[in-house]
Amino acid sequence: EIFDCVGVARYVFVQVAGSNALNLCEVRVYGSVYGSVYTGRYSTEIGYAISQRMPTAQSSTPFNSGISSKAVDGGLSGVYEADTCTHTGNQTAGTQEEPSWWRVDLEAATFVWAVEVYDRTDD
């Protein structure tokens, strides 16, 4: 799914409601270095994801194979066993639910105009 979002950010977060686990198979952030001119082009016309191979983090990693960097590795399988998807645990802290999250660090203030999220297709 593609989310159009015009703004400046260094970090882009994906969060799931409630305390459910979060699984992502690819997250592509489209944009340009802050100060560039926004062209108004839709993200699929841009063709280059500035998020690829950038540093990532997530709320938890209960399975060694579900590390956060898999969401920016270029793999679009959608199948967890293909080893290209992230996986957080269910988040609970005492009696209060905390949402699971994933984050990419664009390493500088970046003009972001779209985020494309690829979810798992096998669950």
N, C-alpha and C positions, 0 to 999 in steps of 0.2 A: 504494500500500500504506500502511496506517495502522499506526504504531508507538505503542503506549501507553507513556508514560514519565513518571512522576510525579517531579518534582524542581524545583529552582530553578536557573536558568541565565541568563546574559546572552547567551552565544553558543551556537548550535546548529550542529553540524558534521554533514555527510554525507561519508562516506569510502568509497572502493571498495578492495577487497582487491587485492593485487598491484600491478602498475604500469600497469594498464589506464586508459584515458581514462574520465572521468566525464561523463555527459550527464544533465541534469535538465531537465524541462520545467515543473515547479512544485514548490515545497516550501511547505507550509502548517504553521505552528506554532500550536497552540492552547493558550491559557493565559490568565493574568491577572497584573496587577501583584502582585509579591511581597507577601504579607500578606493577600491575599484568601482567602476560604474555598474550598477545593476541593469542587466539587459532585458529583464522581464521574460526570459525564455523559460519554458517549462522544463523541469528537471530531466526528462527523458531525452530532450534535445541537446543537453549539455554533454552527456557522455562520459564525463570524468568525475569520479567521486574523490573529493579531497580528503575523505576519511580513511581511505585504504592504507593499511599498515601503520596507522597512527596508534599511540598508546591508548589502552583501554583499561577499564576496571569494572567490577560489578559487586553487588551487595554480598554475595557468597558464591562459593564454587564447591558444592557437595560432591561432585564427581570430577576426577582429574581430567576427563576428556571434554568437559564443558567450559573450558576457560574463555575469558572475555574476548581475547584477541581473535577468536574464530569468527566473530561478527564483522571483521574488516579484512578477511583473508581472500575475498573475491569468490569464494565458493557459494554457489546458488542451489545446491542439491535439495535442501529442505528436509532431508532425512538425517536424523540424529546419528545413526550408525555410519554415515558417510564421513563423519568426523569434521564437519564444517559448521556445527551449531554450538551456541553457548547454552548453559543451564545453570540457573541459580537454585537455591533451596527455597522452601517455603519460609517466609520471614515471620517469626513471632518473638516478641520480647516481653516476657511476663504475660500479662493478660492483654496487652495492647498490640494490635496488628501493625506491622510495618511493611510498606510495599517493597517488593523486589525492584532493583534498578540495575541499569547498565549505562556506562558512560564512555564516550570517546573524547580524547584531548586533542584538539586541533593545533595545539602548541602556540597559538597566537590569536589575537582578535581577528575573527574571520567573518566576512559577510556571507550569511547562510540564507539561501532562498528555497531549499527543499531538502527533506529527509525522506529516504525511501527505506522501508522496513520489510524484510523478507522473514516470514514466520516459518515454523516447522510445518511440514505437510503430512507427517506420518503419525500424528497423535489425535 
